[in-house]
């Protein structure tokens, strides 16, 4: 049966559309470009929830300071005390019944309040130290995660090569078993080596997935879009063992500075509580009230007038107040406690810095040992290749030597990361982390 031109044209269009759809469906998804170390640090600071919380705490401390300072500003209120009176007009909650009343109150002389104001201002300024400390914590976390993820990716690649070598060695052992050269125990040993490599790959892959997800949450990106760039990680400067890094850490420690601010603030509060037991207090008070006749004011007061105003100083002299005296002693104890905590924080920072500085020597030596073992394994592979030419070694020996190289290199990467983590921790304590991470 001969097809019509319309049918042929429809068939051609259908094949054309199908040819367009099939390549689009089979095309690989675009690979996300790698994120440089510097961009990762900027994104981490931009999307940090920890810094957002610290900023809110800083804003809250500022408002607490403004609350105390506002005691010197007249507090104005306007209202009404509408009520029915029978007989003598009694007060309603301390105020005479009135159609409209206006009140103003402000502190004029209050030595205790002056100390509280100083303490609140110091607390507000101390929160800026907390914001900076949280910033350093975010940079440290992001830098450590980025560095670890980069090393894990390299480690997975190396272990992948080791797995290929282990599988080749296992295959050679199985062939030699068939030829009667190797025993069943040799094959089992090859299988054990391959299984160990698979275990290490699984561990490295699981850790890399966790670190990638953690970095993605810090950067505000999906985990599948995270690709690190190892070459973008700046070189960590060498740290000398001869420098007095513990003293530098104490001098630059934000935790120590914050503890110092808390001590000063506690001392001002203690002074304020003690002044409240001995010094007088003077407040400026004003009141206006418009009184109505139906409250019987004109019946009980000789010179009744609807408009009434009072104003002046309200002075109070403390005479006997054991509650306030006990509160003052409690504030004194809080100041002493803050001073002890400051000393404890200072000593802990000094000890931690010294411990990290001395651990660098051990971790650096461990890194050097791992690197030398890797280099030795490379030399052993060359020796195996030379023996293979004389017939003293076989293919399995070569595969085992290549496997040992990859295994030693993976160990070298682990030692490198342990050293880098300690160096970053020490840089954070000495105040050099941000300058290194954001350059």
C-alpha positions, 0 to 999 in steps of 0.5 A: 500500500502506497503511503500518502505525502501527509503520512510520510511528512508526519513520520519524518517529523516524528523521527526528527523529534525523537532524534532530538529527545534521545541525545538530551535524555542520554546526556550526562548532567553538567559537572559543577565547577570546583569551589576554591578554598577562598570562596568556600571560606567566604560562603561559610561566613555568609551562611553561618548560623553560629555567627547569626546567633552571636550577632543576635546576642550582641544586639540583645546586649546592646538593648540591655545597656540601653535599658539601663541608660534609659533610667536617666530619661524621663519615663512618660505615661498618660492614662485614666483612673476612672472610678465611682466614689462613695464617701471619702474618695479613696485611692485606686492602686495608689492614685486618686480617681481621675478622668485623665492623669499624666506621670513622669519619672526619671533618675537624677542621682543613683550611684548604684545605677551608674555602676550597673550602667558601666557593667552593661556597657562592658557586657555589650562590648564583650559580645563583639569578642564573642562574635569574632570568636564565632567567626574564627570557629567558623573559619576553622571548621570550614578550613579543616573540613575543606582540607580533610575533604581534599585529602580524602578525595586524593586518598580514595584515588590512591586506594582505588589504585591499590585496589586494582593492584590487590585484585591483580595480585589476587588473580595472579595468586589464583593462576599460580594456584592452578599451576601448582606454584602457590598454595591455597594460603597464598590465595587467601592472603591475597584475598585478605589484602584485597578485603582490607583495601576495600574496607579502607575505601569504604571508610574513606568514602563514608568519611568523605560523604560526611565531610562533603555534607557538612561542608555543603551545609556550611556553604548553603549548597547541595552536597552533590555540587561540592567539588574541592580544589586541592591546589587552592588551599594556601600553604600553612606557614611553618611554626617554630618550636622556639617561639613563645607561642603560649604567651602569644596565644594568651595575649590574642585569645578572645576567650581570655579577653572575654573573661577579662571583660566579664570580670570587670563587669562583675566588679562594677555590679558588685560596687553598684550593689554595695553603693545601694546599701549606703548611698541615697537615691534621688528621682525626679517625679511629676504628676498631673491629674484632672479630677471629677466632681462625682468622686466627691472631691468638692465635698471633702476638700475645701479648695477643690480644683479640677486641674492638679499638678505635683512635681519635685525630687523623691529622695530616699536614704537607705537605713536598714536593708539586710536583703540588699546587704546580702545581695551585695555580698553575693555580687562580691562573690560573683566578682571573685568567681569571675576573676578565678575563672579568668585565671583558669581560662588564661592558664588553660589557653597557655597549656593548650597552646604549649601542648599543640606546639609540642605535638607539632614536633611529634606529628611532623616526625610522624609525617616525615616517617610516613613520607620516607616509608612511601619513598622506600616503597617506591625504591622497592618497586624498582628493585622488584622490576630489576629482579623480574628481569633476572627471573628472581621476582614475578608479576605477583611480587610487582603487584604487591610492591605497587600495592605497598606504594599506594598503601604507604601513600595513603598513610602519608596523607593521613599523617599530613592531615593530622599535622594540618589539623594541629597547625590550624588549631594553633593558628586559631589560638594565636590569632593568625587563622583569619589572615591565613584563610582569607588572604 
